[in-house]
Amino acid sequence: YAKDARTASDLSFERQNGELRKIYHGIVSGRPQASQGTLNYMLTHDPKKRRMRASSEGKPCVTDYRVLKEFEYYSLIEITIHTGRTHQIRAGFTAFGYPLLGDAVYKGDRSFINRPGLHCAYLSLVHPRNEETLRITADYPPDMKRLLDEKTEDVFR
């Protein structure tokens, strides 16, 4: 994620202070009841299933979401995480009844896509050397594009 230890440290510091911002797009099973919201939960490791799970104990997670488009069997959502835990998005949406499509580890429907339907669509950060603000967007990969129509491409821009 960085070419040297100093840059990695600087970027980690930006992440902790909220200066490094990532926005994800995910395709979840079903249609969330609320068109936007915040998921607050605790996340812990489940050694028997070798994955993370929501629990009454563990590390706190805060995840904001907004539904961008609904389809018959799934929804495209925008996701912003505030805590950055391992598998926070995958385990969190599964716990709330909306697993990511294609996520075999967290019981996502694999009939539409063969990997977790999750994509980092936007990244902004302050360059660690010249202090320039960088804003980067990324198009959907082909497997996600296939599930979404052309009009969805412009949702984020």
N, C-alpha and C positions, 0 to 999 in steps of 0.2 A: 504494500500500500504506500510505501515510501522507499526512496532509494538509499537512504542512510538513517542512522539512529536519531540524529538531531531533527531531521525533517519529520520522522515518525513521532517524536516527542512533541514537536510543535503542533502537528495535526491532532494528536491526542488531546492536547491542551485546548485546542479550538473546539473539539467535539464536546469536552466536558463543560466548556463555557457557553455552549450554544452558538458559537460562531460558525461552525461547520454544520451545514443544514442539508439533510437528505429528504427527498420526498419520493415515496415508493408508489407504484401502481400495482394493485393485486387483483386477481380474478378469484372471487370467492363463490362457493356453492350457495345457491339460493339468493334471497333478497333481504338484506338487513331491514328490520322493522323501522328503525329511524334512519333518515337520509344522511345524518351526520351525528357524531357523538365522540365521547371519550371512553375508552375501556381502561378501567383501573383494576388491577389484579396483582396477585403475588405469583411468582414463577419459581419452581423448584425442579431439580433433576429427579427423574424417575428411573432409578438404576435397573429395575426389572424390565422396563420397556425400552431402556436406553434412549430416552428422549426427555424433553422438558415438558412440564405440565403445570397448569394453573392449580393453586393450592391455597390453603389458609395460612401456610407458612412459606417462607422463601424471600426472594428479592422483589421489591415493588416494581411494577411496570405501569407506564402510562403511554397509551397509544391513541392518537386522534385519527378519525377516519371521516371521509365524506364520500357518499355514493356519487359516482360520475355518470354511470349509465347502467340501466337494468336490462337484462335479456331474459329469455324464458326460464332458463335453468341456473343462471349465474349473474353476478354483478361485477362491474368494474369499479373499484374503489381507490381513492387516494389515501395514503397512509403517511402519517408523520409520527415517529417515535420520539419520546422525550427521555428514555432511560437506556436504550441500547443494550438490552440483554440478549444472550444467545437464544435464537429461535423465538424471540419476543413476538414477532408478527405471526409466525406459523402456529405456535402454541396458543397464543392469545385468541386469534380468530376461531380456532378449533374449539376452544373452551366456551366461546360465546355462540357456538352453533353454526359458524360459517367458515369451514376449513377452505384453504386455498385449493383450487382445482389442481389436480395432478400431484398433490403432496402425499405420497405413499406413506411416509412416516407418521403423518398426522391425519390419516384417514380421508384425504381429499379424493374426489372422484377423478379417476384416471382415464375416463372414456373420452375426454376432450383434449387433454394435453398430458405428456409423459414426464413432467417435472413440475415442481411448485410454480404456480402461475404468479410469480412475483418479479418485479422489475424496478430498479432504481431509475426513475424518470428524470430526476433533477438533483443536482448537487451544487451547493455554493460554499465557497471557503475563501479565506484570505490567504493569498500565497505566502508561504512562510519566509521567503527571502525578500521579495520586492513589495510586499504588503498590498498588492493589487487584488481586488475582489474578483474571483473567478466564478462564473455561472455557467454550468454545463448541463445540457439536456441530452437525453438519449432516446432514440426511437425504439419502439417495441421490437423485440426479436420476432422472427418469422412465425414461430408457433403461436405467440400471443396475437400477432397481427391477424392471423387466420381466424381467430375467435372473435375479433372485433371488426366492425365495419369501418370504412374510410373516414366517416365523420368523427369517429372516436379519436382518431389521430390528433385532431386539433383541440381536444378537450383541455389539455394542459397548457398549450401555448397561449 
